[in-house]
């Protein structure tokens, strides 16, 4: 087994951490799983350069300030870990930039399809909706019920909310696995 170097980022905005969902392709590592953005270093690439490249590839944006935290290493892998806080202004600027410049990208047999050629975009306005999948944990059943009720009221032309699971108590490993 060859030794691999990777870089990942913990990107925080408004007390939320950015995760991406891997493609559901059986031949890739960890298919259909949530993870922090990042990826493998290419030949001669520094961890920060690789991270910025991966961020642009995966989320079409790289934060202005990225700080090195440290690295973890075992026999087969070394992971360089970075952190960034993105404030409201930077997040809004990034979103506007992405909407203007980045075509919608999906993976189809490992090739990108832009918005004009994507058959799902052409056939239905529902296909262009973003689905936000949520797992909710609260401190009491009443809070859970109220939050679920309010979330289901939210309607948007561009986004839909899908409640995967709700419960009372602390977030645990089963919740993480469920996502």
Buried (B, 14 or more C-beta within 10 A) or exposed (E): EEEEBBBBBBBBBEEEEBEBEBBEEEEEEEEEBEBBBBBEBEEEBEBBEBBBBBBEEBBBBBBEEBEEEEBEEEEEBBBBBBBBBBBEEBBEBBEEEEEEEBEBBBEEEEEEBEEEEBEEBEEEEEEBEEEEEBBBBBEEEEEBEEBBEEBEEEEEEEEBBEBEEBBEEEEEEEBEEEE
